[in-house]
């Protein structure tokens, strides 16, 4: 998401970071970086221990997807804010979407809190389908388009890439669609099928939404981003694939603003999804 924001706002590119890369660049001591908890705990502690001079701190800090940061990262970021009346601390997050168990219930530094109660991204039917599959209770934004129920396709693994390309050609013939998977490209069905219908599959974030290109990403890497047409490949029923937990299903479903297509090779998964979703048709 940071890379996407840098591309969209080149004049601010030098000030946009993922939190871990920011902290990494701020401290000299990177020892123990391979240990569990280094980025979530150790690195933020080193940031807090290193910065005491107000001149080295920031006038404004804007945090997005804050629910995924964890307490230590949030505290460290707050320590990096200048202690001036004019300093600005803006935090955007939703603790109900703390999908990866990193969240904090703290509203550190908040003088005014605004709360949103609706899904503003997805159509009514994609929102309803997400609630059904992920046992959620999120309400759609009043007035959003009804949209289509997510489409489920069942095919053999050696046909999955062609099925994905056929769906792209059907709805996003000029490009702009996104293919999401639990796996990196080299481990997915799309690895040997990187071009079809005069469209090129790419992992270059600068091509996201561009004519002539279809963007490929892992589900986790696409969190915070969106596309009108999303094709979710290598889908599985919960509990069948350790690479696909409920939080990953939630992210995959909610990236689509208009149309979601789901492709699986497993009959049980296909039947599970179809039975869950048929009530919305």
C-alpha positions as CSV (number, residue, x, y, z in Angstrom):
1,X,0.0,0.0,0.0
2,X,2.9,2.4,0.8
3,X,4.3,1.9,-2.7
4,X,0.9,2.5,-4.3
5,X,0.5,5.7,-2.3
6,X,4.0,6.9,-3.3
7,X,3.1,6.4,-7.0
8,X,-0.2,8.3,-6.6
9,X,1.4,11.1,-4.7
10,X,5.0,11.6,-6.0
11,X,5.4,15.0,-4.3
12,X,4.9,13.2,-1.0
13,X,6.8,10.0,-1.9
14,X,9.8,10.6,0.4
15,X,7.5,10.9,3.4
16,X,5.5,7.6,2.8
17,X,6.7,4.4,4.5
18,X,5.6,1.1,5.8
19,X,6.0,1.4,9.5
20,X,8.7,-1.3,9.7
21,X,10.8,0.2,6.9
22,X,10.6,3.6,8.6
23,X,11.8,2.2,11.9
24,X,14.6,0.2,10.2
25,X,15.9,3.4,8.5
26,X,15.8,5.3,11.8
27,X,18.0,3.1,13.9
28,X,21.5,1.7,13.4
29,X,21.2,-1.4,15.5
30,X,19.6,-4.2,13.4
31,X,20.9,-7.1,15.4
32,X,18.5,-9.9,15.9
33,X,16.4,-9.0,12.9
34,X,15.6,-12.7,12.2
35,X,14.1,-13.3,15.6
36,X,10.4,-13.6,16.3
37,X,9.0,-10.3,17.5
38,X,11.8,-8.2,16.2
39,X,9.7,-5.9,14.1
40,X,6.7,-5.8,16.4
41,X,8.5,-5.3,19.7
42,X,12.3,-5.0,19.6
43,X,12.6,-2.5,16.7
44,X,10.0,-0.1,18.1
45,X,11.7,-0.2,21.5
46,X,15.0,0.8,19.8
47,X,13.2,3.7,18.1
48,X,11.9,4.9,21.4
49,X,15.3,4.6,23.0
50,X,17.0,6.6,20.2
51,X,14.9,9.7,19.7
52,X,14.9,12.3,22.4
53,X,15.7,15.5,20.4
54,X,12.6,17.3,19.3
55,X,14.4,18.6,16.2
56,X,14.7,15.0,14.9
57,X,11.0,14.3,15.3
58,X,8.0,14.9,12.9
59,X,5.5,17.7,12.7
60,X,2.8,15.4,11.5
61,X,2.2,11.6,11.5
62,X,-0.6,9.9,9.6
63,X,-1.3,6.2,10.2
64,X,-3.4,4.1,8.0
65,X,-4.5,0.5,8.8
66,X,-3.5,1.3,12.3
67,X,-5.3,-1.8,13.7
68,X,-2.6,-4.0,12.3
69,X,0.3,-2.1,13.9
70,X,0.3,-3.4,17.5
71,X,0.8,-1.4,20.7
72,X,4.6,-1.1,20.5
73,X,4.6,0.4,17.0
74,X,1.9,2.9,17.9
75,X,3.8,4.0,21.0
76,X,7.0,4.4,19.1
77,X,5.3,6.4,16.4
78,X,3.8,8.7,19.0
79,X,7.2,9.2,20.5
80,X,8.4,10.5,17.1
81,X,5.8,13.3,17.1
82,X,7.1,16.7,18.1
83,X,5.6,17.9,21.4
84,X,4.2,21.1,19.9
85,X,0.6,22.5,19.9
86,X,0.7,22.6,16.1
87,X,1.8,18.9,15.7
88,X,-0.8,16.6,14.0
89,X,-1.5,13.0,14.9
90,X,-4.0,11.3,12.5
91,X,-4.8,7.7,13.1
92,X,-7.1,5.6,10.8
93,X,-8.0,2.1,11.8
94,X,-10.8,-0.3,12.6
95,X,-10.3,-2.7,15.5
96,X,-13.0,-4.9,14.1
97,X,-10.7,-5.5,11.2
98,X,-7.7,-6.5,13.3
99,X,-7.3,-9.5,11.1
100,X,-3.8,-10.5,12.0
101,X,-4.1,-10.1,15.8
102,X,-1.8,-7.1,16.0
103,X,-4.3,-4.5,17.1
104,X,-4.5,-2.1,20.0
105,X,-7.5,-0.7,21.7
106,X,-5.6,2.4,22.5
107,X,-6.7,5.8,21.2
108,X,-3.3,7.3,22.0
109,X,-3.1,11.0,21.4
110,X,-6.7,11.2,20.1
111,X,-8.4,14.5,20.8
112,X,-11.4,13.8,18.5
113,X,-12.6,10.4,17.4
114,X,-14.8,9.8,14.4
115,X,-16.4,6.4,14.0
116,X,-17.7,4.7,10.9
117,X,-20.4,2.0,11.1
118,X,-20.7,0.9,7.5
119,X,-18.8,-0.8,4.7
120,X,-18.2,2.0,2.2
121,X,-16.2,0.0,-0.4
122,X,-18.2,-3.0,-1.5
123,X,-21.5,-3.5,-3.1
124,X,-24.4,-4.7,-1.0
125,X,-24.1,-8.3,-2.2
126,X,-20.4,-8.5,-1.9
127,X,-20.7,-7.2,1.7
128,X,-23.5,-9.7,2.5
129,X,-21.4,-12.5,1.0
130,X,-18.4,-11.5,3.1
131,X,-20.5,-11.5,6.2
132,X,-21.8,-15.0,5.4
133,X,-18.5,-16.5,4.6
134,X,-16.6,-14.8,7.5
135,X,-19.4,-14.8,10.0
136,X,-19.5,-11.0,10.1
137,X,-22.1,-8.4,10.9
138,X,-20.8,-5.4,9.0
139,X,-23.6,-3.2,7.4
140,X,-23.3,-1.9,3.9
141,X,-23.2,1.9,3.4
142,X,-26.8,3.0,2.7
143,X,-27.3,3.7,-1.0
144,X,-24.4,1.5,-2.3
145,X,-25.2,-0.4,-5.5
146,X,-26.8,-3.8,-5.0
147,X,-24.2,-5.4,-7.3
148,X,-23.8,-9.1,-8.1
149,X,-23.4,-12.1,-5.9
150,X,-19.7,-13.3,-6.1
151,X,-19.3,-15.9,-8.8
152,X,-17.9,-19.3,-7.9
153,X,-16.1,-21.5,-10.5
154,X,-14.9,-25.1,-10.0
155,X,-12.2,-26.4,-12.3
156,X,-9.1,-28.6,-12.5
157,X,-5.8,-27.0,-11.4
158,X,-4.4,-27.1,-14.9
159,X,-7.4,-25.2,-16.2
160,X,-7.5,-22.5,-13.4
161,X,-5.2,-20.0,-15.2
162,X,-7.2,-20.2,-18.4
163,X,-10.4,-19.8,-16.4
164,X,-9.0,-16.7,-14.7
165,X,-8.0,-15.2,-18.0
166,X,-11.5,-15.9,-19.5
167,X,-13.1,-14.1,-16.6
168,X,-10.7,-11.1,-17.1
169,X,-11.6,-11.0,-20.8
170,X,-15.3,-11.2,-20.0
171,X,-15.4,-8.2,-17.6
172,X,-12.1,-6.3,-17.9
173,X,-11.1,-6.9,-21.5
174,X,-9.0,-3.8,-21.7
175,X,-7.2,-4.6,-18.4
176,X,-7.4,-3.3,-14.9
177,X,-8.5,-6.5,-13.2
178,X,-6.7,-8.0,-10.2
179,X,-5.9,-11.7,-9.6
180,X,-5.4,-12.5,-5.9
181,X,-4.0,-15.8,-4.5
182,X,-2.7,-17.1,-1.2
183,X,0.5,-17.9,-3.0
184,X,3.3,-15.9,-4.6
185,X,3.2,-15.8,-8.4
186,X,6.0,-18.4,-8.9
187,X,4.0,-20.9,-6.8
188,X,0.6,-20.2,-8.4
189,X,-1.3,-21.5,-11.4
190,X,-0.6,-18.2,-13.1
191,X,3.2,-18.6,-13.2
192,X,3.2,-20.3,-16.6
193,X,0.4,-18.2,-18.0
194,X,1.5,-14.6,-17.8
195,X,-0.1,-13.3,-21.0
196,X,-3.5,-13.8,-22.7
197,X,-6.1,-11.8,-24.7
198,X,-3.3,-9.2,-25.4
199,X,-3.1,-8.5,-21.7
200,X,0.0,-8.9,-19.5
201,X,0.1,-10.2,-16.0
202,X,2.3,-8.0,-13.8
203,X,3.4,-7.5,-10.2
204,X,4.4,-3.9,-10.9
205,X,2.2,-1.8,-8.6
206,X,2.5,1.1,-10.9
207,X,0.4,-0.9,-13.5
208,X,-2.5,-1.4,-11.1
209,X,-5.7,-0.4,-12.9
210,X,-3.8,0.4,-16.1
211,X,-5.1,-0.7,-19.6
212,X,-3.3,-3.7,-21.0
213,X,-2.3,-5.1,-17.6
214,X,-3.7,-7.5,-15.0
215,X,-2.2,-7.1,-11.6
216,X,-1.2,-10.2,-9.6
217,X,-0.7,-10.1,-5.8
218,X,-0.8,-12.3,-2.8
219,X,-3.9,-11.6,-0.6
220,X,-1.8,-10.3,2.3
221,X,0.1,-7.9,0.1
222,X,-3.1,-6.4,-1.4
223,X,-4.6,-5.5,2.0
224,X,-5.5,-1.8,1.9
225,X,-5.9,-1.7,-1.9
226,X,-8.9,-2.4,-4.1
227,X,-10.0,-3.0,-7.7
228,X,-13.3,-3.1,-9.5
229,X,-12.9,-6.7,-10.7
230,X,-11.0,-9.2,-8.5
231,X,-10.4,-12.9,-9.4
232,X,-9.6,-14.9,-6.4
233,X,-7.7,-18.1,-7.4
234,X,-6.7,-21.1,-5.3
235,X,-9.7,-20.6,-3.1
236,X,-10.3,-23.2,-0.3
237,X,-12.7,-23.9,2.4
238,X,-11.7,-22.7,5.9
239,X,-9.4,-25.2,7.6
240,X,-8.2,-26.9,4.4
241,X,-5.2,-24.7,3.6
242,X,-2.9,-23.3,6.2
243,X,-2.1,-20.5,3.7
244,X,-5.7,-19.3,3.7
245,X,-7.1,-18.4,7.1
246,X,-10.4,-16.6,7.7
247,X,-8.7,-13.2,7.7
248,X,-7.3,-13.9,4.3
249,X,-10.8,-14.9,3.0
250,X,-12.1,-11.6,4.4
251,X,-9.4,-9.6,2.7
252,X,-9.8,-11.4,-0.7
253,X,-13.6,-10.9,-0.6
254,X,-13.5,-7.2,0.3
255,X,-10.9,-6.0,-2.3
256,X,-13.6,-6.0,-5.1
257,X,-15.6,-2.8,-5.5
258,X,-17.9,-4.2,-8.3
259,X,-17.3,-7.9,-9.1
260,X,-15.7,-10.8,-7.3
261,X,-14.9,-14.1,-9.0
262,X,-13.8,-17.1,-7.0
263,X,-12.0,-20.1,-8.5
264,X,-11.4,-23.4,-6.7
265,X,-10.3,-26.8,-7.7
266,X,-12.0,-28.5,-4.7
267,X,-15.6,-29.7,-5.1
268,X,-16.2,-29.5,-1.3
269,X,-15.0,-25.9,-1.3
270,X,-17.1,-25.0,-4.3
271,X,-20.2,-26.6,-2.8
272,X,-19.6,-24.8,0.5
273,X,-19.3,-21.4,-1.1
274,X,-22.3,-21.9,-3.4
275,X,-24.5,-23.0,-0.6
276,X,-23.5,-20.0,1.5
277,X,-24.0,-17.6,-1.4
278,X,-27.1,-18.9,-3.0
279,X,-29.4,-17.2,-0.5
280,X,-28.4,-13.8,-1.9
281,X,-29.4,-14.6,-5.5
